[in-house]
Amino acid sequence: MNNMDLKQKAGAVIMMAMGMGTAHAQLQVSTNLTVQQLVTDVLVGSCVTVSNVTYNGTANPPAGNGRGSFNSINTNLGLGQGIILSSGNVQNIPGPASGFQSDFLGTGSDPDLVAIAGVGINDRSVLEFDFIPTGDTIRFRYVFASEEYPEWVCSFNDAFGFFLSGPGITGPYSNNSANIALIPGTTTPVTINNVNNGLNNNPNSPGCPAQNPQYYIDNGTGGQLVYDGMTVVLTATAVVQCGETYHIKLAIGDALDTAFDSGVFLEAGSFSSVPYVPEITPGPTIVGNIIYESCIELDIVFRRTSCNENEEDVVYLSYEGTAENGVDIVPPLPDEIVFGPGVSSITIPFEAPLDPDGPETFIINIAALDCNGNLATNSFEFIIDQLPDLQVTGTGGSILCGENITLTATAGGGLEPYGISWAPGGEDTPSISVSPTATTTYTVTVTDFCGSQVTLDYEVVLLPAPPLVMNIIGSADVLEGCGTGQYNIIRPSSTTGDLVITLTGSGTATQGEDYSLPPTVTIPAGQQNVIFNFNPFADQIIEGNETVTITGTYTNPCGQTVTASVTFTIIDVPPLVLEINNILSECSPDSAEIFVSATGGLQPYAYEWYNGATDPFIWVGLQNSGLAAVTVTDACGGSATIAATITIECEVEVPNVFTPNGDGINDFFVIAGLGNQENTVRIFNRWGQLILDAKNYQNNWAALNVPDGTYYYEVLVRNREAKTGHLTILRNRW
């Protein structure tokens, strides 16, 4: 039987099995075939001999819902016919994506699926068989789909695998098998977590971004397939040894729970070891079976996979699809390829030139004799598409004078590598650090490998300069000559180093006469503020209160100027003036008050009298004349002194006898009423000799060395009539 007859038989069996299905359904599913029929009559194609078919470990399993055959008509599945393995009831797969498949099979777990999913597995569906290939490669096409998409991405990782074991195969799974259901060009298994467009189809979802989205189809609005998401058509392939026996296990299961089912569709007749395979050499413009138009040369390799390469073989090629051989592929690929003896592969260079067309299909049909000498055909579909548009993204920003900002150009699309050029500056790196002194626009130009260019402007805005801050500490009223005001200058934010501030003064007060300011002050590096003193002068002029506005000015390196100011009031302090009352009184045993009155200066006043008293007044006796001095000091430290004159007019009485004998009684010549009056006292002996001549006599003469006897006195008191008379000195009394 030739390959064409085999395909026709497979199609007929499927259609008969689905005879009870709904004729108008676009996806028709049947569970009528035995597991042997599913493998030998549907799945397997050319150059493969199959034996020992089992399902979930049984050669003749009872009827079940986890397996079946399908016929797809005008759906987005990408496969026309084949078999289904599911963790749910395959009969519930046809229908719109708005439906929901969540069935319980109760078929248990599988250790290899556990190893892939990393969690427990339920509702397994495992189809296994042995096979002998007559070529050196085995391959088949499939689609994986699941209800776990898109809301359970990154959590419930339903898994499936194609576990191949046999000669030359080494892997981590049971029976030393290797999983060949891999993301193209990688060793990464195809799973929900490895192929998706992010959580809830958000490619930038936090913690769960898109993974290999080029292989994912969002089926959320699909009308023929219940699953919400699925892969594109993928190919499982492996290099094998001709004529050797291999074992493959096709398995799928629910992760963690038994809900939200998944399924894998395997194309009818695709499990084969066909003799000729076209392969495109991987490159920067080739992703899976997608060829991106570009300016670079590509290679397509036609490889002979038959076991016998000692004879000449001819392969006939034909081309279909919306792309045109010789226009979208240049130069045109040949109509036939001749493999000489010993030649296993032929490489043909080509280009996919840039053009404005959208995505186009390019199908290569191959016809050659298979391992049984029958005519075998195979088709390989490629997509020729434009590269994503070259683009560059990035943002500018705002800075303060002296700050840096990093501008980053993120290029995408086009064809790498990219050339980058910044203006102004001419840098060729993806990121630059700039510190403009004015608002500036920077332009980046990105050129891809094929010469396409795109530009992007970044505006870096220079923000207004942060303010200079000045404030008064304490009172804004400062006493002239004795007060100290304090003002604080705070550096603007983002400034560093020694900061020089220019000071100017204005107001009703005059600089140089009423106060003095330095032309500049400095806030040292590392210090945020400095406190300065303001000390107005004492000019001894009564001129009233005056104002002083101190203005600080700072200009940064970008030419931005900021100012701040504080205003003090200089309080005028008049001179300190004292008044005091004098005393003129007759001699009396009483006392009188002396009061000093102060004006000017700054209260409160402090008083200090000649006798240490500290009140504004004192009391003095009326027995002696003299002066009573007081010093008054104001709050500024200014002082003035004044003295009151005490004039006591007492009757002068001169004794005519005293007894200086040391008995403590009448031992001195005491003149009553003399007090502190200006006076002169003289004593004469009988011969007229002067024995005492005292100015301002203090009643302290004791007649020492003067014999007893009679003497004469003369007492002169200012402004009084002189008194004269005789005086007897009598020591032994009478």
Secondary structure, DSSP 4 states (H G I P E B T S, - for coil): --HHHHHHHHHHHHHHHTTTS-TT-SEEEE--S-HHHIIIIIIB-TTEEEEEEEETTBSSPPP-SSEEEEEESS-SSS-SEEEEEESS-GGG-BS-TTS-----------HHHHHHHSS-EEEEEEEEEEEEESBSEEEEEEEEEESSTTTTTTT---EEEEEEESTT---SBGGGBEE--B-TTSS-B-BTTTSBSSGGG-TT-TT---BSGGGEEE-TT-SSB--SEEE--EEEEEE--TT--EEEEEEEEEESSS-S-EEEEEETT-BB--SEEEEEPP-TTEETTEEE--SS-EEEEEEE-BS--SS-EEEEEEEESSS-BTTTBBSPPPSEEEE-TT--EEEEEEB----S---EEEEEEEEEE-TTSSEEEEEEEEEEEPPPPPEEE---EEE-TT--EEEE-EEESS-SSPEEEEETT---SSEEEE--SS-EEEEEEEE-TTS-EEEEEEEEEEPPPPPPEEEEES-SEEETTT--EEEEEEPPTT--S-EEEEEEEESSS-BTTTB---SEEEE-TT-SEEEEEE-----------EEEEEEEEEE-TTS-EEEEEEEEEEE--PPPEEEE--EEEE-EEEEEEEEEEEESS-SSPEEEETTS--SSEEEEEES--EEEEEEEE-TTS-EEEEEEEEEEE---B--SEE--SSSSSS-SB--BT-TTS-EEEEEE-TT--EEEEEET--S-B--TT--SEEEEEEEEETTS--EEEEEEE-SS--
